Amino acid sequence: MSEVFKLAVPGVRVQGARAKDLIVDSDHPNPKISVLASPPHAGNIALSWENTNSYAEGTVVTLYSFPHGFQYVPTVLGNYNFNNGSVNINGMLPLQIGALGVIYLECDPINVNLCYVSTDINVTPQPTIPFNMMIKYYVFVEPGQ
């Protein structure tokens, strides 16, 4: 008989708990996040886009960046709530904003970056209308690192 370790959210009994109610389950390894990292490796980025500039196709703008502190390029994941006053949607990044651009998270050897890349192919690029976005991000510690 193999040993099993499970930890459930408050108010839920471990026996018979659904996967979504388990914090830790040795039958299902989970990605790890460094809780000691500074800046934090899990948190929120509040993006208030008020920029009415137009960007030519392929232009990349770094909107927010912070050092991850690893000696390798980690995996980063983000989900979002997007609201421009008429559209309010949630999902996982990347987010395509119509035909104008894409907002995404990436890591390079030093930083975690929230970026916008223009996909606007108009001869005269169009400005992106103002919006608010809340992004919840997670930077994962890779196994064996």
PyMOL CGO cylinders between C-alpha atoms (Angstrom):
from pymol import cmd
from pymol.cgo import CYLINDER

trace = [
    CYLINDER, 0.00, 0.00, 0.00, 1.45, 3.37, -1.00, 0.3, 1, 1, 1, 1, 1, 1,
    CYLINDER, 1.45, 3.37, -1.00, 1.17, 6.38, 1.25, 0.3, 1, 1, 1, 1, 1, 1,
    CYLINDER, 1.17, 6.38, 1.25, -1.07, 9.24, 0.15, 0.3, 1, 1, 1, 1, 1, 1,
    CYLINDER, -1.07, 9.24, 0.15, -0.89, 12.79, 1.44, 0.3, 1, 1, 1, 1, 1, 1,
    CYLINDER, -0.89, 12.79, 1.44, -3.84, 15.15, 0.98, 0.3, 1, 1, 1, 1, 1, 1,
    CYLINDER, -3.84, 15.15, 0.98, -4.70, 18.56, 2.38, 0.3, 1, 1, 1, 1, 1, 1,
    CYLINDER, -4.70, 18.56, 2.38, -8.14, 20.07, 1.78, 0.3, 1, 1, 1, 1, 1, 1,
    CYLINDER, -8.14, 20.07, 1.78, -9.39, 23.65, 1.89, 0.3, 1, 1, 1, 1, 1, 1,
    CYLINDER, -9.39, 23.65, 1.89, -11.00, 24.73, 5.17, 0.3, 1, 1, 1, 1, 1, 1,
    CYLINDER, -11.00, 24.73, 5.17, -14.47, 23.25, 5.71, 0.3, 1, 1, 1, 1, 1, 1,
    CYLINDER, -14.47, 23.25, 5.71, -13.95, 20.26, 3.39, 0.3, 1, 1, 1, 1, 1, 1,
    CYLINDER, -13.95, 20.26, 3.39, -13.22, 16.72, 4.58, 0.3, 1, 1, 1, 1, 1, 1,
    CYLINDER, -13.22, 16.72, 4.58, -10.26, 15.10, 2.82, 0.3, 1, 1, 1, 1, 1, 1,
    CYLINDER, -10.26, 15.10, 2.82, -12.07, 11.79, 2.39, 0.3, 1, 1, 1, 1, 1, 1,
    CYLINDER, -12.07, 11.79, 2.39, -14.23, 12.08, -0.68, 0.3, 1, 1, 1, 1, 1, 1,
    CYLINDER, -14.23, 12.08, -0.68, -13.01, 15.62, -1.51, 0.3, 1, 1, 1, 1, 1, 1,
    CYLINDER, -13.01, 15.62, -1.51, -13.05, 16.65, -5.16, 0.3, 1, 1, 1, 1, 1, 1,
    CYLINDER, -13.05, 16.65, -5.16, -9.74, 17.65, -6.78, 0.3, 1, 1, 1, 1, 1, 1,
    CYLINDER, -9.74, 17.65, -6.78, -10.79, 21.33, -6.82, 0.3, 1, 1, 1, 1, 1, 1,
    CYLINDER, -10.79, 21.33, -6.82, -11.15, 21.24, -3.01, 0.3, 1, 1, 1, 1, 1, 1,
    CYLINDER, -11.15, 21.24, -3.01, -7.66, 19.83, -2.41, 0.3, 1, 1, 1, 1, 1, 1,
    CYLINDER, -7.66, 19.83, -2.41, -4.70, 22.11, -1.78, 0.3, 1, 1, 1, 1, 1, 1,
    CYLINDER, -4.70, 22.11, -1.78, -2.20, 19.25, -1.97, 0.3, 1, 1, 1, 1, 1, 1,
    CYLINDER, -2.20, 19.25, -1.97, -2.75, 15.73, -3.28, 0.3, 1, 1, 1, 1, 1, 1,
    CYLINDER, -2.75, 15.73, -3.28, 0.23, 13.39, -3.65, 0.3, 1, 1, 1, 1, 1, 1,
    CYLINDER, 0.23, 13.39, -3.65, -1.67, 11.58, -6.42, 0.3, 1, 1, 1, 1, 1, 1,
    CYLINDER, -1.67, 11.58, -6.42, -1.62, 14.80, -8.45, 0.3, 1, 1, 1, 1, 1, 1,
    CYLINDER, -1.62, 14.80, -8.45, 1.66, 16.73, -8.20, 0.3, 1, 1, 1, 1, 1, 1,
    CYLINDER, 1.66, 16.73, -8.20, 1.18, 20.47, -8.54, 0.3, 1, 1, 1, 1, 1, 1,
    CYLINDER, 1.18, 20.47, -8.54, 3.38, 23.24, -9.91, 0.3, 1, 1, 1, 1, 1, 1,
    CYLINDER, 3.38, 23.24, -9.91, 5.46, 24.91, -7.24, 0.3, 1, 1, 1, 1, 1, 1,
    CYLINDER, 5.46, 24.91, -7.24, 5.73, 28.64, -6.54, 0.3, 1, 1, 1, 1, 1, 1,
    CYLINDER, 5.73, 28.64, -6.54, 8.49, 30.19, -4.43, 0.3, 1, 1, 1, 1, 1, 1,
    CYLINDER, 8.49, 30.19, -4.43, 6.78, 31.84, -1.47, 0.3, 1, 1, 1, 1, 1, 1,
    CYLINDER, 6.78, 31.84, -1.47, 10.06, 33.48, -0.43, 0.3, 1, 1, 1, 1, 1, 1,
    CYLINDER, 10.06, 33.48, -0.43, 10.70, 35.27, -3.72, 0.3, 1, 1, 1, 1, 1, 1,
    CYLINDER, 10.70, 35.27, -3.72, 10.95, 39.04, -3.80, 0.3, 1, 1, 1, 1, 1, 1,
    CYLINDER, 10.95, 39.04, -3.80, 9.21, 40.43, -5.77, 0.3, 1, 1, 1, 1, 1, 1,
    CYLINDER, 9.21, 40.43, -5.77, 6.45, 37.85, -5.20, 0.3, 1, 1, 1, 1, 1, 1,
    CYLINDER, 6.45, 37.85, -5.20, 6.05, 34.99, -7.68, 0.3, 1, 1, 1, 1, 1, 1,
    CYLINDER, 6.05, 34.99, -7.68, 2.26, 35.05, -7.38, 0.3, 1, 1, 1, 1, 1, 1,
    CYLINDER, 2.26, 35.05, -7.38, 0.21, 38.19, -7.35, 0.3, 1, 1, 1, 1, 1, 1,
    CYLINDER, 0.21, 38.19, -7.35, -1.87, 40.71, -9.24, 0.3, 1, 1, 1, 1, 1, 1,
    CYLINDER, -1.87, 40.71, -9.24, -0.98, 43.26, -11.87, 0.3, 1, 1, 1, 1, 1, 1,
    CYLINDER, -0.98, 43.26, -11.87, -3.51, 46.05, -12.31, 0.3, 1, 1, 1, 1, 1, 1,
    CYLINDER, -3.51, 46.05, -12.31, -3.26, 47.42, -15.84, 0.3, 1, 1, 1, 1, 1, 1,
    CYLINDER, -3.26, 47.42, -15.84, -5.10, 50.62, -16.69, 0.3, 1, 1, 1, 1, 1, 1,
    CYLINDER, -5.10, 50.62, -16.69, -4.61, 51.20, -20.43, 0.3, 1, 1, 1, 1, 1, 1,
    CYLINDER, -4.61, 51.20, -20.43, -5.20, 54.85, -21.19, 0.3, 1, 1, 1, 1, 1, 1,
    CYLINDER, -5.20, 54.85, -21.19, -2.64, 55.01, -23.97, 0.3, 1, 1, 1, 1, 1, 1,
    CYLINDER, -2.64, 55.01, -23.97, -4.24, 56.16, -27.23, 0.3, 1, 1, 1, 1, 1, 1,
    CYLINDER, -4.24, 56.16, -27.23, -1.01, 55.76, -29.22, 0.3, 1, 1, 1, 1, 1, 1,
    CYLINDER, -1.01, 55.76, -29.22, -1.10, 53.72, -32.40, 0.3, 1, 1, 1, 1, 1, 1,
    CYLINDER, -1.10, 53.72, -32.40, 1.52, 51.01, -32.92, 0.3, 1, 1, 1, 1, 1, 1,
    CYLINDER, 1.52, 51.01, -32.92, 2.74, 49.59, -36.21, 0.3, 1, 1, 1, 1, 1, 1,
    CYLINDER, 2.74, 49.59, -36.21, 2.42, 45.84, -36.73, 0.3, 1, 1, 1, 1, 1, 1,
    CYLINDER, 2.42, 45.84, -36.73, 5.05, 43.90, -34.80, 0.3, 1, 1, 1, 1, 1, 1,
    CYLINDER, 5.05, 43.90, -34.80, 5.78, 46.66, -32.27, 0.3, 1, 1, 1, 1, 1, 1,
    CYLINDER, 5.78, 46.66, -32.27, 6.33, 45.14, -28.81, 0.3, 1, 1, 1, 1, 1, 1,
    CYLINDER, 6.33, 45.14, -28.81, 5.74, 47.28, -25.71, 0.3, 1, 1, 1, 1, 1, 1,
    CYLINDER, 5.74, 47.28, -25.71, 6.75, 46.02, -22.26, 0.3, 1, 1, 1, 1, 1, 1,
    CYLINDER, 6.75, 46.02, -22.26, 3.96, 47.12, -19.91, 0.3, 1, 1, 1, 1, 1, 1,
    CYLINDER, 3.96, 47.12, -19.91, 5.36, 45.73, -16.64, 0.3, 1, 1, 1, 1, 1, 1,
    CYLINDER, 5.36, 45.73, -16.64, 8.48, 43.79, -15.71, 0.3, 1, 1, 1, 1, 1, 1,
    CYLINDER, 8.48, 43.79, -15.71, 10.10, 42.32, -12.60, 0.3, 1, 1, 1, 1, 1, 1,
    CYLINDER, 10.10, 42.32, -12.60, 13.12, 40.06, -11.96, 0.3, 1, 1, 1, 1, 1, 1,
    CYLINDER, 13.12, 40.06, -11.96, 12.38, 36.37, -11.27, 0.3, 1, 1, 1, 1, 1, 1,
    CYLINDER, 12.38, 36.37, -11.27, 15.75, 35.65, -9.63, 0.3, 1, 1, 1, 1, 1, 1,
    CYLINDER, 15.75, 35.65, -9.63, 16.31, 32.21, -11.19, 0.3, 1, 1, 1, 1, 1, 1,
    CYLINDER, 16.31, 32.21, -11.19, 19.32, 31.01, -13.16, 0.3, 1, 1, 1, 1, 1, 1,
    CYLINDER, 19.32, 31.01, -13.16, 16.97, 29.67, -15.86, 0.3, 1, 1, 1, 1, 1, 1,
    CYLINDER, 16.97, 29.67, -15.86, 13.86, 30.82, -17.71, 0.3, 1, 1, 1, 1, 1, 1,
    CYLINDER, 13.86, 30.82, -17.71, 10.85, 29.75, -15.61, 0.3, 1, 1, 1, 1, 1, 1,
    CYLINDER, 10.85, 29.75, -15.61, 7.29, 29.09, -16.70, 0.3, 1, 1, 1, 1, 1, 1,
    CYLINDER, 7.29, 29.09, -16.70, 4.79, 31.87, -16.10, 0.3, 1, 1, 1, 1, 1, 1,
    CYLINDER, 4.79, 31.87, -16.10, 1.02, 31.69, -16.28, 0.3, 1, 1, 1, 1, 1, 1,
    CYLINDER, 1.02, 31.69, -16.28, -1.60, 34.40, -16.02, 0.3, 1, 1, 1, 1, 1, 1,
    CYLINDER, -1.60, 34.40, -16.02, -5.35, 34.81, -16.04, 0.3, 1, 1, 1, 1, 1, 1,
    CYLINDER, -5.35, 34.81, -16.04, -7.20, 38.06, -16.49, 0.3, 1, 1, 1, 1, 1, 1,
    CYLINDER, -7.20, 38.06, -16.49, -10.34, 40.12, -16.12, 0.3, 1, 1, 1, 1, 1, 1,
    CYLINDER, -10.34, 40.12, -16.12, -10.65, 42.60, -19.02, 0.3, 1, 1, 1, 1, 1, 1,
    CYLINDER, -10.65, 42.60, -19.02, -13.13, 45.49, -19.01, 0.3, 1, 1, 1, 1, 1, 1,
    CYLINDER, -13.13, 45.49, -19.01, -13.33, 48.30, -21.57, 0.3, 1, 1, 1, 1, 1, 1,
    CYLINDER, -13.33, 48.30, -21.57, -16.74, 49.60, -20.50, 0.3, 1, 1, 1, 1, 1, 1,
    CYLINDER, -16.74, 49.60, -20.50, -18.71, 47.55, -23.01, 0.3, 1, 1, 1, 1, 1, 1,
    CYLINDER, -18.71, 47.55, -23.01, -16.85, 44.22, -22.93, 0.3, 1, 1, 1, 1, 1, 1,
    CYLINDER, -16.85, 44.22, -22.93, -16.08, 42.44, -19.64, 0.3, 1, 1, 1, 1, 1, 1,
    CYLINDER, -16.08, 42.44, -19.64, -14.39, 39.06, -20.11, 0.3, 1, 1, 1, 1, 1, 1,
    CYLINDER, -14.39, 39.06, -20.11, -12.18, 36.65, -18.14, 0.3, 1, 1, 1, 1, 1, 1,
    CYLINDER, -12.18, 36.65, -18.14, -9.71, 34.07, -19.34, 0.3, 1, 1, 1, 1, 1, 1,
    CYLINDER, -9.71, 34.07, -19.34, -6.13, 32.88, -19.58, 0.3, 1, 1, 1, 1, 1, 1,
    CYLINDER, -6.13, 32.88, -19.58, -3.43, 34.98, -21.21, 0.3, 1, 1, 1, 1, 1, 1,
    CYLINDER, -3.43, 34.98, -21.21, -2.64, 35.69, -23.98, 0.3, 1, 1, 1, 1, 1, 1,
    CYLINDER, -2.64, 35.69, -23.98, -5.52, 38.05, -24.79, 0.3, 1, 1, 1, 1, 1, 1,
    CYLINDER, -5.52, 38.05, -24.79, -6.11, 39.21, -28.35, 0.3, 1, 1, 1, 1, 1, 1,
    CYLINDER, -6.11, 39.21, -28.35, -7.64, 42.69, -28.43, 0.3, 1, 1, 1, 1, 1, 1,
    CYLINDER, -7.64, 42.69, -28.43, -9.57, 42.62, -31.69, 0.3, 1, 1, 1, 1, 1, 1,
    CYLINDER, -9.57, 42.62, -31.69, -7.30, 43.10, -34.70, 0.3, 1, 1, 1, 1, 1, 1,
    CYLINDER, -7.30, 43.10, -34.70, -5.09, 45.57, -32.84, 0.3, 1, 1, 1, 1, 1, 1,
    CYLINDER, -5.09, 45.57, -32.84, -2.84, 43.55, -30.57, 0.3, 1, 1, 1, 1, 1, 1,
    CYLINDER, -2.84, 43.55, -30.57, -2.14, 40.82, -28.05, 0.3, 1, 1, 1, 1, 1, 1,
    CYLINDER, -2.14, 40.82, -28.05, -1.32, 41.08, -24.33, 0.3, 1, 1, 1, 1, 1, 1,
    CYLINDER, -1.32, 41.08, -24.33, 0.80, 38.23, -22.98, 0.3, 1, 1, 1, 1, 1, 1,
    CYLINDER, 0.80, 38.23, -22.98, 3.18, 37.17, -20.19, 0.3, 1, 1, 1, 1, 1, 1,
    CYLINDER, 3.18, 37.17, -20.19, 6.68, 35.95, -20.97, 0.3, 1, 1, 1, 1, 1, 1,
    CYLINDER, 6.68, 35.95, -20.97, 9.95, 35.22, -19.21, 0.3, 1, 1, 1, 1, 1, 1,
    CYLINDER, 9.95, 35.22, -19.21, 13.44, 35.97, -20.41, 0.3, 1, 1, 1, 1, 1, 1,
    CYLINDER, 13.44, 35.97, -20.41, 16.64, 34.91, -18.59, 0.3, 1, 1, 1, 1, 1, 1,
    CYLINDER, 16.64, 34.91, -18.59, 16.24, 37.78, -16.08, 0.3, 1, 1, 1, 1, 1, 1,
    CYLINDER, 16.24, 37.78, -16.08, 12.65, 39.09, -15.96, 0.3, 1, 1, 1, 1, 1, 1,
    CYLINDER, 12.65, 39.09, -15.96, 8.97, 38.26, -16.07, 0.3, 1, 1, 1, 1, 1, 1,
    CYLINDER, 8.97, 38.26, -16.07, 7.40, 40.62, -18.61, 0.3, 1, 1, 1, 1, 1, 1,
    CYLINDER, 7.40, 40.62, -18.61, 3.83, 41.68, -19.33, 0.3, 1, 1, 1, 1, 1, 1,
    CYLINDER, 3.83, 41.68, -19.33, 3.88, 42.72, -22.97, 0.3, 1, 1, 1, 1, 1, 1,
    CYLINDER, 3.88, 42.72, -22.97, 1.68, 44.09, -25.73, 0.3, 1, 1, 1, 1, 1, 1,
    CYLINDER, 1.68, 44.09, -25.73, 2.45, 43.30, -29.37, 0.3, 1, 1, 1, 1, 1, 1,
    CYLINDER, 2.45, 43.30, -29.37, 0.67, 45.15, -32.14, 0.3, 1, 1, 1, 1, 1, 1,
    CYLINDER, 0.67, 45.15, -32.14, -1.00, 43.03, -34.80, 0.3, 1, 1, 1, 1, 1, 1,
    CYLINDER, -1.00, 43.03, -34.80, -2.51, 46.09, -36.51, 0.3, 1, 1, 1, 1, 1, 1,
    CYLINDER, -2.51, 46.09, -36.51, -1.93, 45.74, -40.29, 0.3, 1, 1, 1, 1, 1, 1,
    CYLINDER, -1.93, 45.74, -40.29, -3.69, 48.99, -41.21, 0.3, 1, 1, 1, 1, 1, 1,
    CYLINDER, -3.69, 48.99, -41.21, -1.71, 51.50, -43.29, 0.3, 1, 1, 1, 1, 1, 1,
    CYLINDER, -1.71, 51.50, -43.29, -2.60, 54.00, -40.56, 0.3, 1, 1, 1, 1, 1, 1,
    CYLINDER, -2.60, 54.00, -40.56, -2.49, 52.00, -37.28, 0.3, 1, 1, 1, 1, 1, 1,
    CYLINDER, -2.49, 52.00, -37.28, -5.55, 52.41, -35.06, 0.3, 1, 1, 1, 1, 1, 1,
    CYLINDER, -5.55, 52.41, -35.06, -5.41, 53.34, -31.36, 0.3, 1, 1, 1, 1, 1, 1,
    CYLINDER, -5.41, 53.34, -31.36, -6.58, 50.82, -28.76, 0.3, 1, 1, 1, 1, 1, 1,
    CYLINDER, -6.58, 50.82, -28.76, -9.54, 52.10, -26.76, 0.3, 1, 1, 1, 1, 1, 1,
    CYLINDER, -9.54, 52.10, -26.76, -8.89, 52.51, -23.01, 0.3, 1, 1, 1, 1, 1, 1,
    CYLINDER, -8.89, 52.51, -23.01, -9.49, 49.47, -20.79, 0.3, 1, 1, 1, 1, 1, 1,
    CYLINDER, -9.49, 49.47, -20.79, -8.78, 48.07, -17.35, 0.3, 1, 1, 1, 1, 1, 1,
    CYLINDER, -8.78, 48.07, -17.35, -7.33, 44.65, -16.79, 0.3, 1, 1, 1, 1, 1, 1,
    CYLINDER, -7.33, 44.65, -16.79, -6.54, 42.69, -13.61, 0.3, 1, 1, 1, 1, 1, 1,
    CYLINDER, -6.54, 42.69, -13.61, -3.97, 39.97, -14.20, 0.3, 1, 1, 1, 1, 1, 1,
    CYLINDER, -3.97, 39.97, -14.20, -3.28, 37.20, -11.68, 0.3, 1, 1, 1, 1, 1, 1,
    CYLINDER, -3.28, 37.20, -11.68, 0.16, 35.72, -12.39, 0.3, 1, 1, 1, 1, 1, 1,
    CYLINDER, 0.16, 35.72, -12.39, 2.13, 32.70, -11.18, 0.3, 1, 1, 1, 1, 1, 1,
    CYLINDER, 2.13, 32.70, -11.18, 5.86, 32.08, -11.72, 0.3, 1, 1, 1, 1, 1, 1,
    CYLINDER, 5.86, 32.08, -11.72, 6.62, 28.36, -11.36, 0.3, 1, 1, 1, 1, 1, 1,
    CYLINDER, 6.62, 28.36, -11.36, 9.74, 26.78, -9.88, 0.3, 1, 1, 1, 1, 1, 1,
    CYLINDER, 9.74, 26.78, -9.88, 10.74, 24.07, -12.33, 0.3, 1, 1, 1, 1, 1, 1,
    CYLINDER, 10.74, 24.07, -12.33, 11.34, 20.54, -10.98, 0.3, 1, 1, 1, 1, 1, 1,
    CYLINDER, 11.34, 20.54, -10.98, 14.98, 19.78, -10.25, 0.3, 1, 1, 1, 1, 1, 1,
    CYLINDER, 14.98, 19.78, -10.25, 16.15, 23.36, -10.30, 0.3, 1, 1, 1, 1, 1, 1,
]
cmd.load_cgo(trace, "trace")
